[in-house]
């Protein structure tokens, strides 16, 4: 046992492990962009499905005599998940407007996604509570701790399971907003060119979605969906407001308000789009400068751990070899 402890605390072994981890992290960082698969086709298919849902809903609203069964031809809700939500009345207990907006901002707009989210929040606490109890009491871990401490940790495990779906949705929303925020100034420039050439807002958004799809599939998805809503909804203001609510970004909301005012008062929107695009670029530059300013403190620890030992070995290594040869 002492020999194993001595091996594990050997400085040479620790340095080798740290260097191996650094090499693996470097290779992973370089290789991960080439291993990721683009999901543009999947996103466009989801947008097409959403557009068909809007068409079906508006057609049903305008034709009151349409049978009730036709409105659900394109719904793909999981029946078992929906039954759990309805049986325990989870929608009233766990959902509010903020949760719905957060799901939409994360890209989960369908009713089935909401049902899955509710069922996950309902079942995961019991699952994590059971696993934590088995790990502590069944496997005998933390036996030296008091019973109250073990019970507290078990309850904390249940709370972690309750908030796991929220954490996942928040991460998805953050990544999606980051992608939209980066591509939004370029999209405004393209929209400005289209508007100044005499193209309507719907056609401009459709054209911008085609051009920006490779840079930000999320933004292209939102623009295609907004184009569909502008075509099928009676109130164009609602379609533009939905774009801002789905993205939860102040820059997007500012543009939608400018478009709403232009629709209402008949004012030109070219100058407003130009100013908003410049503000978006300035905001993106400020964020890049903040990240660059935060890098030196973050690089201090890696430099001390990885570069300083190598530098010391290179400088003092030859002197140490000469001293060892003499004695």
C-alpha positions as CSV (number, residue, x, y, z in Angstrom):
1,X,0.0,0.0,0.0
2,X,2.8,2.4,0.9
3,X,4.5,1.5,-2.4
4,X,1.3,2.3,-4.3
5,X,1.0,5.7,-2.5
6,X,4.6,6.5,-3.3
7,X,4.1,5.8,-6.9
8,X,0.9,7.9,-7.1
9,X,2.7,10.8,-5.4
10,X,5.8,10.5,-7.6
11,X,6.4,14.0,-9.2
12,X,7.5,12.4,-12.5
13,X,4.2,10.5,-12.7
14,X,2.1,13.6,-11.9
15,X,3.9,15.6,-14.5
16,X,3.4,12.9,-17.1
17,X,-0.3,12.7,-16.3
18,X,-0.7,16.4,-16.6
19,X,1.2,16.6,-19.9
20,X,-0.9,13.7,-21.2
21,X,-4.1,15.5,-20.3
22,X,-2.8,18.7,-21.9
23,X,-1.9,16.9,-25.1
24,X,-5.3,15.1,-25.2
25,X,-7.2,18.4,-24.6
26,X,-5.2,20.1,-27.4
27,X,-5.9,17.2,-29.9
28,X,-9.6,17.2,-28.9
29,X,-9.9,21.0,-29.4
30,X,-8.3,20.7,-32.9
31,X,-10.3,17.6,-34.0
32,X,-13.8,18.5,-32.6
33,X,-14.7,21.0,-35.4
34,X,-14.0,18.3,-38.0
35,X,-16.1,15.7,-36.2
36,X,-19.2,17.9,-35.7
37,X,-21.9,17.2,-38.2
38,X,-24.0,20.0,-39.5
39,X,-27.7,19.9,-38.7
40,X,-28.9,22.5,-41.2
41,X,-31.2,20.1,-43.0
42,X,-32.7,19.0,-39.8
43,X,-33.4,22.5,-38.7
44,X,-34.9,23.4,-42.1
45,X,-37.1,20.4,-41.9
46,X,-38.3,21.5,-38.4
47,X,-39.0,24.9,-39.7
48,X,-41.0,23.5,-42.6
49,X,-43.0,21.4,-40.2
50,X,-43.7,24.5,-38.0
51,X,-44.8,26.4,-41.1
52,X,-47.2,23.6,-42.0
53,X,-48.6,23.8,-38.5
54,X,-49.1,27.5,-38.8
55,X,-50.9,27.0,-42.1
56,X,-53.1,24.3,-40.7
57,X,-54.0,26.3,-37.6
58,X,-54.9,29.4,-39.6
59,X,-56.9,27.4,-42.1
60,X,-58.8,25.8,-39.3
61,X,-59.5,29.2,-37.7
62,X,-60.8,30.7,-41.0
63,X,-62.9,27.6,-41.7
64,X,-64.9,27.0,-38.6
65,X,-66.8,24.1,-40.2
66,X,-63.6,22.0,-40.6
67,X,-63.7,18.9,-38.5
68,X,-61.8,18.9,-35.3
69,X,-59.7,15.8,-36.2
70,X,-58.0,17.6,-39.2
71,X,-56.3,20.1,-36.9
72,X,-54.2,17.3,-35.3
73,X,-53.0,15.6,-38.5
74,X,-49.5,17.0,-38.2
75,X,-49.1,16.9,-34.4
76,X,-46.4,14.5,-33.4
77,X,-47.0,14.5,-29.6
78,X,-45.9,11.4,-27.7
79,X,-49.2,10.0,-26.4
80,X,-47.8,8.5,-23.2
81,X,-45.9,11.7,-22.3
82,X,-49.1,13.7,-22.9
83,X,-51.1,11.4,-20.8
84,X,-48.7,11.8,-17.9
85,X,-48.9,15.6,-18.2
86,X,-52.7,15.6,-18.3
87,X,-53.0,13.1,-15.4
88,X,-50.9,15.0,-12.9
89,X,-51.8,18.4,-14.3
90,X,-48.1,19.3,-14.7
91,X,-48.8,22.2,-17.1
92,X,-50.5,24.2,-14.4
93,X,-48.1,23.2,-11.7
94,X,-44.7,23.6,-13.4
95,X,-45.2,26.0,-16.4
96,X,-45.4,29.7,-16.5
97,X,-44.8,32.3,-19.3
98,X,-41.1,32.6,-18.5
99,X,-40.6,28.8,-18.9
100,X,-42.5,28.8,-22.2
101,X,-40.4,31.7,-23.5
102,X,-37.2,30.0,-22.4
103,X,-38.1,26.8,-24.2
104,X,-38.9,28.8,-27.4
105,X,-35.6,30.6,-27.1
106,X,-33.8,27.3,-26.8
107,X,-35.5,26.1,-30.0
108,X,-38.2,23.9,-28.4
109,X,-41.4,25.3,-29.8
110,X,-43.6,22.2,-30.2
111,X,-46.1,21.0,-27.7
112,X,-44.4,17.7,-27.6
113,X,-41.1,19.4,-26.4
114,X,-43.1,21.1,-23.6
115,X,-44.6,17.8,-22.5
116,X,-41.2,16.1,-22.5
117,X,-39.8,19.0,-20.4
118,X,-42.6,18.7,-17.9
119,X,-42.3,14.9,-17.6
120,X,-38.5,15.3,-17.2
121,X,-38.9,17.8,-14.3
122,X,-41.5,15.5,-12.7
123,X,-39.6,12.2,-13.0
124,X,-35.9,13.1,-12.7
125,X,-36.1,14.1,-9.0
126,X,-37.3,10.7,-8.1
127,X,-34.7,9.1,-10.3
128,X,-31.8,11.1,-8.9
129,X,-33.2,10.7,-5.3
130,X,-33.3,6.9,-5.8
131,X,-29.8,6.7,-7.3
132,X,-28.3,8.9,-4.5
133,X,-30.0,6.8,-1.8
134,X,-28.7,3.6,-3.4
135,X,-25.2,5.1,-3.6
136,X,-25.2,6.3,0.0
137,X,-27.2,3.7,1.9
138,X,-27.2,0.7,-0.5
139,X,-23.5,0.7,-1.4
140,X,-22.4,2.0,2.0
141,X,-20.7,5.1,0.9
142,X,-20.2,8.0,3.4
143,X,-20.7,5.5,6.2
144,X,-18.5,7.7,8.5
145,X,-20.9,10.6,8.2
146,X,-23.9,11.3,10.4
147,X,-27.3,10.1,9.4
148,X,-28.6,13.7,9.0
149,X,-25.8,14.5,6.7
150,X,-26.5,11.5,4.5
151,X,-30.2,12.3,4.4
152,X,-29.4,15.9,3.5
153,X,-27.2,14.8,0.6
154,X,-29.9,12.5,-0.6
155,X,-32.4,15.3,-0.7
156,X,-29.9,17.5,-2.5
157,X,-29.6,14.8,-5.1
158,X,-33.4,15.0,-5.7
159,X,-33.2,18.8,-6.0
160,X,-30.4,18.4,-8.6
161,X,-32.7,16.2,-10.6
162,X,-35.5,18.7,-10.5
163,X,-33.3,21.5,-11.9
164,X,-31.4,19.4,-14.5
165,X,-34.0,20.1,-17.3
166,X,-33.8,23.8,-16.5
167,X,-30.0,23.7,-16.7
168,X,-30.1,21.9,-20.0
169,X,-32.6,24.3,-21.5
170,X,-30.6,27.3,-20.3
171,X,-27.4,26.0,-21.9
172,X,-29.3,25.4,-25.2
173,X,-30.7,28.9,-25.1
174,X,-27.3,30.5,-24.3
175,X,-25.7,28.7,-27.3
176,X,-28.5,29.6,-29.6
177,X,-28.5,33.2,-28.6
178,X,-24.8,33.4,-29.0
179,X,-25.1,32.1,-32.6
180,X,-27.9,34.5,-33.4
181,X,-26.1,37.5,-31.8
182,X,-22.9,36.9,-33.8
183,X,-24.7,36.7,-37.2
184,X,-27.4,39.3,-36.5
185,X,-25.4,42.4,-37.7
186,X,-24.5,40.7,-41.0
187,X,-28.1,39.7,-41.4
188,X,-29.2,43.3,-40.9
189,X,-26.7,44.4,-43.6
190,X,-28.1,41.9,-46.0
191,X,-31.7,42.9,-45.1
192,X,-30.8,46.6,-45.6
193,X,-29.4,45.8,-49.1
194,X,-32.6,43.9,-50.0
195,X,-34.9,46.7,-48.6
196,X,-33.1,49.5,-50.4
197,X,-33.4,47.5,-53.6
198,X,-37.2,47.5,-53.3
199,X,-37.8,44.0,-52.0
200,X,-40.5,43.5,-49.4
201,X,-39.8,42.5,-45.8
202,X,-41.0,38.9,-46.4
203,X,-38.8,38.4,-49.5
204,X,-35.9,40.1,-47.7
205,X,-36.1,37.8,-44.7
206,X,-36.4,34.8,-47.0
207,X,-33.3,35.9,-49.0
208,X,-31.3,36.6,-45.8
209,X,-32.2,33.2,-44.4
210,X,-30.8,31.5,-47.5
211,X,-27.6,33.5,-47.3
212,X,-27.0,33.3,-43.5
213,X,-27.9,29.6,-43.1
214,X,-24.3,28.5,-43.3
215,X,-23.1,31.0,-40.7
216,X,-26.0,30.6,-38.3
217,X,-28.6,27.9,-38.9
218,X,-30.5,29.1,-35.8
219,X,-31.0,32.6,-37.2
220,X,-32.0,31.2,-40.6
221,X,-34.5,29.0,-38.9
222,X,-36.0,32.0,-37.0
223,X,-36.2,34.1,-40.1
224,X,-37.9,31.4,-42.2
225,X,-40.4,30.9,-39.4
226,X,-41.0,34.6,-39.2
227,X,-41.6,34.7,-43.0
228,X,-44.1,32.0,-42.7
229,X,-45.9,33.8,-39.9
230,X,-45.9,37.1,-41.9
231,X,-47.6,35.2,-44.7
232,X,-50.3,33.4,-42.7
233,X,-51.1,35.5,-39.7
234,X,-53.5,38.3,-40.1
235,X,-51.7,40.7,-37.8
236,X,-48.1,41.3,-39.0
237,X,-47.3,42.9,-35.7
238,X,-47.8,39.6,-33.9
239,X,-45.4,37.8,-36.3
240,X,-42.7,40.4,-35.7
241,X,-43.2,40.4,-31.9
242,X,-43.0,36.6,-32.0
243,X,-39.5,36.8,-33.5
244,X,-38.3,38.9,-30.6
245,X,-40.0,36.7,-28.0
246,X,-38.5,33.5,-29.5
247,X,-34.9,34.9,-29.5
248,X,-35.0,36.8,-26.2
249,X,-32.4,39.2,-27.5
250,X,-32.6,43.0,-27.1
251,X,-31.0,43.6,-30.5
252,X,-33.6,41.5,-32.3
253,X,-36.4,43.2,-30.3
254,X,-35.2,46.6,-31.3
255,X,-35.3,45.7,-35.0
256,X,-38.7,44.2,-34.7
257,X,-40.0,47.3,-33.0
258,X,-38.5,49.4,-35.8
259,X,-40.2,47.2,-38.4
260,X,-43.5,47.5,-36.5
261,X,-43.3,51.2,-36.4
262,X,-42.5,51.3,-40.1
263,X,-45.5,49.1,-40.8
264,X,-47.7,51.3,-38.7
265,X,-46.6,54.8,-39.8
266,X,-45.2,54.1,-43.2
267,X,-41.7,55.4,-42.4
268,X,-38.6,54.2,-44.2
269,X,-36.7,51.6,-42.3
270,X,-33.4,51.7,-44.2
271,X,-31.8,54.2,-41.9
272,X,-33.0,52.4,-38.8
273,X,-31.6,49.1,-40.1
274,X,-28.3,50.8,-40.8
275,X,-28.0,52.3,-37.3
276,X,-29.1,49.0,-35.6
277,X,-26.6,47.0,-37.7
278,X,-23.8,49.3,-36.6
279,X,-24.9,49.0,-32.9
280,X,-24.9,45.2,-33.3
281,X,-21.4,45.3,-34.7
282,X,-20.2,47.6,-31.9
283,X,-21.7,45.3,-29.3
284,X,-20.1,42.3,-30.8
285,X,-16.7,44.1,-30.8
286,X,-17.2,45.1,-27.1
287,X,-17.8,41.4,-26.2
288,X,-14.7,40.3,-28.1
289,X,-12.6,43.0,-26.3
290,X,-14.0,41.8,-22.9
291,X,-13.1,38.2,-23.7
292,X,-9.6,39.3,-24.8
293,X,-9.1,41.3,-21.6
294,X,-10.2,38.3,-19.5
295,X,-7.7,35.9,-21.1
296,X,-4.4,36.9,-19.3
297,X,-5.8,35.9,-15.8
298,X,-7.1,32.7,-17.1
299,X,-3.8,31.8,-18.8
300,X,-1.8,32.3,-15.6
301,X,-2.5,28.9,-14.1
302,X,-1.9,26.9,-17.3
303,X,1.4,28.8,-17.9
304,X,2.6,28.0,-14.4
305,X,1.6,24.4,-14.6
306,X,2.9,23.5,-18.1
307,X,5.3,26.1,-19.4
308,X,7.3,27.0,-16.2
309,X,8.4,23.4,-15.4
310,X,9.5,22.9,-19.0
311,X,11.4,26.2,-19.0
312,X,13.1,25.3,-15.7
313,X,14.1,21.9,-17.1
314,X,15.5,23.4,-20.3
315,X,17.5,26.1,-18.4
316,X,18.7,24.0,-15.5
317,X,18.9,20.6,-17.2
318,X,22.3,21.0,-18.8
319,X,23.8,22.5,-15.6
320,X,22.4,19.6,-13.6
321,X,23.8,17.0,-16.0
322,X,27.3,18.6,-15.8
323,X,27.2,18.6,-12.0
324,X,26.2,15.0,-11.9
325,X,29.0,14.0,-14.3
326,X,31.6,15.7,-12.2
327,X,30.5,14.1,-8.9
